[in-house]
Amino acid sequence: KATVPVQKNKIRVAFYWLVAGSLCGFRPPAFLMSLNPVLENFFGALYRAVEASDLVAVDAVLQWHHALLKGRAVYVHLHGTRQWAVLTALKRVVAVLKDAAEKEKANATTDGAAATFDPSRVPLSAVQAALVTASAHHSQPRDNSKQEKQKGKEKKAAKEEEEEYD
């Protein structure tokens, strides 16, 4: 069993490793997040928001842990995860448009007038619609009692960790 300073250092290293992975677009191994409940709450929520292409949720996660992130000088860097949410939405839009083009090609008549899909020509309106849909999904009403309890737990854990590192 490691001493307390060694455990704190492990958590600190895991935090920065998770930040670096987030910036590179990787989802680091789950065992890193399981080292500390704050890491699990923050990065788990951040990864879910990015995977859902939900910019509103990404912003909410970053704002919720603003003090911790700013104290560790990574807030601005993690704000870059918004681009991964946009890229995830773009990836989904391209996949949908590609499937639609393939279906249209399969249903085309023998005159060869089927449209081909060019992934470099994705309509901006399709990307905007994907982002709006993801954000609208996030803003749907939820059970606030569970949400408030979870927020209280997360806030308490974040304060304890901040005090631990100070």
C-alpha positions in Angstrom: 0.0 0.0 0.0 1.4 3.4 -1.0 1.8 6.3 1.4 -0.6 9.2 1.3 1.8 11.5 -0.6 2.4 8.8 -3.2 -1.4 8.3 -3.6 -1.9 12.0 -4.0 0.8 12.1 -6.6 -0.8 9.2 -8.5 -4.1 11.1 -8.6 -2.3 14.2 -9.7 -0.5 12.4 -12.5 -3.7 10.6 -13.5 -5.5 14.0 -13.7 -3.0 15.4 -16.1 -2.9 12.2 -18.1 -6.7 12.4 -18.5 -6.4 16.1 -19.5 -3.8 15.2 -22.2 -5.9 12.3 -23.5 -8.9 14.6 -23.7 -7.0 17.1 -25.7 -5.8 14.5 -28.1 -9.2 13.0 -28.6 -8.5 9.8 -26.8 -10.5 8.1 -24.1 -7.9 7.0 -21.5 -8.3 3.7 -19.7 -11.1 3.5 -17.1 -8.7 2.6 -14.3 -7.3 6.1 -14.3 -10.7 7.6 -13.7 -11.4 5.1 -10.9 -8.5 6.4 -8.8 -10.6 9.2 -7.5 -14.4 10.0 -7.5 -13.8 13.5 -8.7 -11.8 12.3 -11.7 -14.6 9.8 -12.4 -17.4 12.4 -12.1 -15.6 15.1 -14.1 -14.0 13.1 -16.9 -16.9 10.6 -17.2 -19.4 13.5 -17.6 -17.0 15.3 -20.1 -16.6 12.2 -22.2 -20.3 11.5 -22.3 -21.0 15.0 -23.4 -18.3 14.9 -26.1 -19.6 11.5 -27.4 -23.1 12.9 -27.5 -21.8 16.0 -29.4 -23.5 18.1 -26.8 -21.8 21.5 -26.5 -24.2 22.7 -23.8 -23.3 19.7 -21.7 -19.5 20.2 -22.3 -19.8 23.8 -21.2 -21.9 22.8 -18.1 -19.3 20.2 -17.0 -16.5 22.7 -17.5 -18.4 25.4 -15.6 -19.2 23.0 -12.8 -15.6 22.2 -12.2 -14.3 25.7 -13.1 -12.5 26.4 -9.8 -10.6 23.1 -9.9 -9.7 23.4 -13.5 -8.6 27.0 -13.2 -6.5 26.2 -10.1 -4.7 23.5 -12.1 -4.2 25.8 -15.1 -6.1 23.5 -17.5 -9.5 25.2 -17.9 -8.5 26.9 -21.2 -7.0 23.7 -22.5 -10.0 21.6 -21.7 -12.2 24.2 -23.4 -10.7 22.7 -26.5 -12.7 19.5 -26.0 -15.6 21.4 -27.5 -13.9 20.9 -30.9 -14.1 17.1 -30.3 -17.8 17.4 -29.7 -18.2 19.2 -33.0 -16.0 16.7 -34.8 -18.1 13.8 -33.3 -21.3 15.5 -34.7 -19.6 15.9 -38.0 -18.6 12.3 -38.1 -22.2 11.3 -37.4 -23.5 13.6 -40.1 -21.0 12.2 -42.7 -22.0 8.6 -41.8 -25.7 9.4 -42.2 -25.2 11.2 -45.5 -22.9 8.4 -46.8 -25.6 5.8 -45.9 -28.2 7.9 -47.7 -26.1 8.2 -50.8 -25.5 4.5 -50.8 -29.2 3.8 -50.5 -30.0 6.2 -53.3 -27.3 4.6 -55.4 -28.8 1.1 -54.8 -32.3 2.4 -55.7 -31.1 4.3 -58.7 -32.3 3.4 -62.1 -30.1 2.0 -64.8 -29.5 5.4 -66.4 -26.6 6.0 -63.9 -27.9 9.2 -62.5 -27.3 8.2 -58.9 -25.6 10.9 -56.8 -22.3 10.2 -55.3 -21.4 11.3 -51.8 -18.4 13.6 -51.3 -17.5 13.8 -47.6 -15.6 17.1 -48.2 -18.9 18.7 -49.2 -21.1 18.2 -46.1 -23.7 20.9 -45.9 -23.3 23.3 -43.0 -27.0 23.1 -42.3 -26.6 19.4 -41.6 -23.8 20.0 -39.1 -25.8 22.8 -37.4 -28.9 20.5 -37.2 -26.8 17.8 -35.6 -25.4 20.2 -33.0 -28.8 21.7 -32.3 -30.3 18.2 -31.9 -27.6 17.1 -29.4 -28.1 20.3 -27.4 -31.8 20.1 -27.4 -31.6 16.5 -26.2 -29.5 17.7 -23.2 -31.9 20.4 -22.3 -34.9 18.1 -21.9 -36.5 18.1 -18.4 -35.1 15.5 -16.0 -35.8 14.3 -12.5 -34.3 17.2 -10.5 -34.2 15.4 -7.1 -31.6 12.8 -8.3 -29.7 15.5 -10.2 -29.5 17.8 -7.1 -28.3 14.9 -4.9 -25.6 14.0 -7.5 -24.6 17.7 -7.8 -24.3 17.9 -4.0 -22.1 14.8 -3.9 -19.9 16.1 -6.8 -19.5 19.5 -5.2 -18.5 18.0 -1.9 -16.0 15.7 -3.5 -14.6 18.5 -5.6 -14.1 20.7 -2.5 -12.5 17.9 -0.6 -10.1 17.3 -3.4 -9.3 21.0 -3.8 -8.5 21.1 -0.1 -6.4 18.0 -0.4 -4.2 19.5 -3.0 -3.8 22.9 -1.4 
